[in-house]
Amino acid sequence: MNINLTLLAQAIVFAAFIWFTVKFVWPYMLRAIETRQKTIADGLAAAEQGRRSLETSTHQAEEAVTQARRRAAEILAQAEKRAAELVDEARSAAKEEGNREKAAAQAEIEQEVTRAREQLRDHVASLAVAGAEKILRREVDAKAHADLLESIKRQL
Amino acid sequence: MAAGTELTPSEYIQHHLTFFEKPIGDGGFWTINIDSVITAALLGVIGLGFLWWVVRSATSGVPGKRQAFVELLIEFIDDQVKGVFHHGDRNRFVAPAALTVFVWVVLMNAMDFLPIDIITKPLGWIGLHEWRPVPTADVNTTFALSLSVWLLMIGFAISAKGFFGWIHELFCAPFGKNPLLWPANFLFNLVEYISKPLSHSLRLFGNMYAGEILFLLLWMWAATGLAGTIFGSILGLGWAIFHILIVLLQAYIFMMLTVVYVAMAHEHH
């Protein structure tokens, strides 16, 4: 257990080993580890970004769906309103048409009535004339009317 | 095993605690513990070589099991360093140095798990009769580490505050700028600068040395007969399992103290 030259020899060996580790072992391992750490960090960042963009697009999609639904509801309401309008229009048009038809028919009826009345009047007049002729034919005195006929002859 | 040879218990332990020393000059200091240096260098090459081999083909995509293991290790170290060191780019030096310390010390400590006699017998056949396989149970190794860290500490302190800033801090911190307090400050800092490498290295050394001794005692018991073999094995297993904790914990503590010391060196008072 005495100190001797071994001390120096071991110290030199030690120094050589430290130099070797500093030079050839540590930097390579450290580089590999640091590169991997960077890769992992990048991957995590990318994942985070992906998650965020997914969130954004989900949000956007939801908004689009909501908007589309609202638009569809609007369109539906408009269509219903239009349908109701159309029905109303058709109803009023039909009523108007009916009124017009009725008026035309009434006018025709009135015309017919008037014409029938005219005809009736004509018939009545000719019947009255024929009756009067028959009555007159029995009662006429040729002599009494000779003067009259004579005067007509003169006028001719 | 002691059985079959003529070793007494104390000789057995003595044998396993003898370094394979090679003198290269006069005097006690000029020897090298070949076993510590070779084992330590080999373990470092294996451990860091493995890391290098994995890291060289590291992909930033999905990692394989091997790469995942290495990444786990590196991120563990990096987390620890991150919690302590806030003085500039830790990736430039402190974190890789901490990784080196941790991997290397774990492997050196883990040599304790190898069955010592099975390792040393074959080595004895090829002429290496003394071979201690646990480099961190050699006080030279732990001091080499802690003193290197100590030098780094001083170096970083000077580079962070400038040489005069460092000197200034030696005399003016922690008690105050008053010239009357300069001796007290300097003494305090001196104690700190001495105690840091001592406690740093002796903690690791003591733990590993004690672990080694305990294993040796158990294996010696195992050589005393059938009952000894059975109980020695059971207790050896128990100690080995507990030792896994010590091995990792001591390496962790050593690594953390290295980082803390270097971080403290950057701090201005």
Contacts between the chains, C-beta under 8 A, distances in Angstrom:
chain1	res1	chain2	res2	distance
A	1	B	139	5.4
A	2	B	28	5.9
A	3	B	29	6.9
A	3	B	139	7.0
A	3	B	140	6.2
A	3	B	143	6.7
A	4	B	21	7.7
A	4	B	28	6.4
A	4	B	29	5.2
A	4	B	30	7.1
A	4	B	31	4.6
A	4	B	32	6.9
A	4	B	33	7.0
A	4	B	140	6.4
A	5	B	24	6.9
A	5	B	25	8.0
A	5	B	29	6.2
A	5	B	30	5.7
A	5	B	31	6.1
A	5	B	32	4.9
A	6	B	31	7.7
A	6	B	32	5.4
A	6	B	33	4.3
A	6	B	36	5.5
A	6	B	37	6.1
A	6	B	138	6.7
A	6	B	140	3.7
A	6	B	141	7.0
A	6	B	144	7.3
A	7	B	140	4.7
A	7	B	143	5.5
A	7	B	144	4.9
A	7	B	147	7.2
A	8	B	144	7.3
A	9	B	32	5.8
A	9	B	37	4.8
A	9	B	144	7.6
A	10	B	36	6.9
A	10	B	37	6.3
A	10	B	40	6.1
A	10	B	135	7.6
A	10	B	140	6.1
A	10	B	141	4.9
A	10	B	144	3.3
A	10	B	145	7.2
A	11	B	144	4.2
A	11	B	145	7.8
A	11	B	147	6.6
A	11	B	148	5.0
A	13	B	37	6.9
A	13	B	40	6.1
A	13	B	41	5.2
A	13	B	44	6.5
A	13	B	144	7.9
A	14	B	100	7.8
A	14	B	104	7.6
A	14	B	144	6.0
A	14	B	145	5.8
A	14	B	148	5.2
A	15	B	148	6.5
A	17	B	44	4.8
A	17	B	48	5.9
A	17	B	100	5.0
A	17	B	104	6.1
A	18	B	96	7.1
A	18	B	97	4.9
A	18	B	100	4.9
A	20	B	48	5.7
A	20	B	52	7.4
A	20	B	100	7.7
A	21	B	48	6.0
A	21	B	51	7.5
A	21	B	96	4.3
A	21	B	97	7.1
A	21	B	99	5.6
A	21	B	100	4.3
A	22	B	92	7.6
A	22	B	93	6.1
A	22	B	96	4.3
A	22	B	97	6.9
A	24	B	52	5.4
A	24	B	55	7.7
A	25	B	48	6.3
A	25	B	51	4.8
A	25	B	52	5.4
A	25	B	55	5.3
A	25	B	96	6.6
A	25	B	99	7.0
A	26	B	74	7.4
A	26	B	91	6.6
A	26	B	95	6.5
A	26	B	96	3.7
A	26	B	99	6.5
A	27	B	91	7.4
A	28	B	55	4.4
A	28	B	56	6.6
A	28	B	58	5.7
A	29	B	51	7.8
A	29	B	55	4.7
A	29	B	58	5.7
A	29	B	70	6.6
A	29	B	71	6.7
A	29	B	74	5.1
A	30	B	74	7.5
A	30	B	78	8.0
A	30	B	91	5.9
A	31	B	58	7.9
A	31	B	60	7.6
A	32	B	55	7.7
A	32	B	58	4.0
A	32	B	59	6.4
A	32	B	60	4.6
A	32	B	63	7.9
A	32	B	67	7.9
A	32	B	71	7.8
A	33	B	60	7.6
A	33	B	71	6.2
A	33	B	74	7.3
A	33	B	75	7.0
A	35	B	60	3.5
A	36	B	60	4.5
A	36	B	61	7.3
A	39	B	60	6.7
